[in-house]
């Protein structure tokens, strides 16, 4: 079982899982990213950051949709692809969709980007489903 600490606002966020701050501006809110997407449609980073904000609110479906938009976007920065798959997998794990979670972790591994040990985490999540703290 993989348990993340409740640092900052999100138990899913990369800073919690890996101890680093992503390129998402911690001061921006959803309307800021909507505006950014109007001027730069297809921005993987803006979609990824929107997904993170929605995930903090446990708006799982909206978050998955934004991660998918990030995957379909411009691919800049490259890490958004591997981490979108991992984050989607975590959402599927906590919502009882293990088969779908496993597929996302496999896609993360197939991506080949080991940014901040992403592949290592995906492999661990294949072995031990993600659970929110307190869900043991």
C-alpha positions as CSV (number, residue, x, y, z in Angstrom):
1,X,0.0,0.0,0.0
2,X,1.3,3.5,-0.9
3,X,0.4,6.2,1.5
4,X,1.2,9.9,0.9
5,X,1.6,12.4,3.7
6,X,-0.9,15.3,4.0
7,X,1.6,18.0,3.2
8,X,0.2,21.2,1.6
9,X,-3.4,21.0,0.3
10,X,-3.4,17.8,-1.7
11,X,-2.7,14.2,-0.9
12,X,-2.3,13.5,-4.6
13,X,0.0,16.4,-5.6
14,X,3.5,15.8,-6.7
15,X,5.0,17.9,-3.9
16,X,3.4,15.5,-1.4
17,X,4.5,12.3,-3.2
18,X,8.0,13.3,-4.2
19,X,9.1,16.3,-2.2
20,X,9.4,18.8,-5.1
21,X,7.3,21.6,-6.3
22,X,5.9,21.2,-9.8
23,X,5.8,24.0,-12.4
24,X,2.2,24.8,-11.3
25,X,1.9,28.3,-9.8
26,X,0.6,27.7,-6.3
27,X,-1.1,31.2,-6.3
28,X,-3.2,30.6,-9.4
29,X,-6.8,29.4,-9.3
30,X,-9.0,27.7,-11.9
31,X,-10.1,30.9,-13.6
32,X,-6.5,31.9,-14.1
33,X,-5.8,28.6,-15.9
34,X,-9.0,29.0,-18.0
35,X,-7.7,32.4,-19.1
36,X,-4.3,30.9,-19.8
37,X,-5.9,28.2,-22.0
38,X,-7.8,30.8,-24.0
39,X,-4.5,32.4,-25.0
40,X,-2.5,29.2,-25.3
41,X,-5.0,26.4,-26.2
42,X,-3.6,23.0,-25.8
43,X,-1.1,23.9,-23.0
44,X,-0.3,20.7,-21.3
45,X,1.0,22.5,-18.3
46,X,-2.1,24.7,-17.8
47,X,-4.4,21.6,-18.1
48,X,-2.2,19.7,-15.7
49,X,-2.3,22.5,-13.2
50,X,-6.1,22.7,-13.5
51,X,-6.3,19.0,-12.9
52,X,-4.2,19.3,-9.7
53,X,-6.5,22.1,-8.4
54,X,-9.6,20.0,-9.2
55,X,-8.0,17.0,-7.5
56,X,-7.3,19.0,-4.4
57,X,-11.1,19.5,-4.2
58,X,-11.6,15.8,-4.9
59,X,-13.5,16.6,-8.1
60,X,-12.3,13.4,-9.6
61,X,-14.0,13.3,-13.0
62,X,-13.1,17.0,-13.7
63,X,-9.5,16.2,-12.7
64,X,-9.3,13.1,-15.0
65,X,-10.7,15.2,-17.9
66,X,-8.1,17.9,-17.3
67,X,-5.3,15.3,-17.1
68,X,-6.5,13.8,-20.4
69,X,-6.5,17.3,-21.9
70,X,-2.9,17.6,-20.7
71,X,-2.0,14.4,-22.4
72,X,-3.6,15.6,-25.6
73,X,-1.9,19.0,-25.4
74,X,1.5,20.3,-26.6
75,X,3.5,18.0,-24.3
76,X,5.4,20.9,-22.7
77,X,6.9,20.3,-20.3
78,X,7.5,16.6,-21.1
79,X,6.9,15.4,-17.5
80,X,3.2,16.3,-17.7
81,X,2.6,13.1,-19.7
82,X,4.1,10.6,-17.3
83,X,2.7,12.3,-14.3
84,X,-0.8,12.7,-15.8
85,X,-0.9,8.9,-16.3
86,X,0.2,8.3,-12.7
87,X,-2.3,10.8,-11.2
88,X,-5.2,9.4,-13.3
89,X,-4.2,6.0,-12.0
90,X,-4.3,7.2,-8.4
91,X,-7.8,8.6,-9.0
92,X,-8.9,5.3,-10.5
93,X,-7.4,3.4,-7.5
94,X,-9.3,5.5,-4.9
95,X,-12.5,5.2,-6.9
96,X,-12.4,1.5,-7.0
97,X,-11.3,1.1,-10.6
98,X,-8.2,-1.0,-10.2
99,X,-8.0,-2.3,-13.7
100,X,-8.1,1.2,-15.2
101,X,-5.5,2.3,-12.6
102,X,-3.2,-0.5,-13.6
103,X,-3.5,0.5,-17.3
104,X,-2.6,4.1,-16.5
105,X,0.5,3.0,-14.5
106,X,1.5,0.8,-17.4
107,X,1.2,3.7,-19.8
108,X,3.4,5.8,-17.4
109,X,6.1,3.1,-17.6
110,X,5.8,2.8,-21.3
111,X,6.2,6.5,-21.6
112,X,9.8,6.0,-20.6
113,X,10.1,9.4,-18.8
114,X,11.6,8.8,-15.3
115,X,11.3,12.4,-14.3
116,X,11.6,12.5,-10.5
117,X,11.5,8.7,-10.4
118,X,8.0,8.6,-12.1
119,X,8.6,5.1,-13.4
120,X,9.7,3.8,-10.0
121,X,6.5,5.1,-8.5
122,X,4.4,3.7,-11.3
123,X,5.9,0.3,-10.7
124,X,5.3,0.5,-7.0
125,X,1.7,1.5,-7.6
126,X,1.3,-1.5,-9.9
127,X,2.2,-3.7,-6.9
128,X,0.4,-1.7,-4.2
129,X,-2.8,0.3,-5.1
130,X,-2.8,3.9,-4.0
131,X,-5.0,4.7,-1.0
132,X,-5.8,8.0,0.6
133,X,-4.4,8.3,4.2
134,X,-7.0,7.0,6.6
135,X,-8.5,4.6,4.1
136,X,-6.7,1.6,5.4
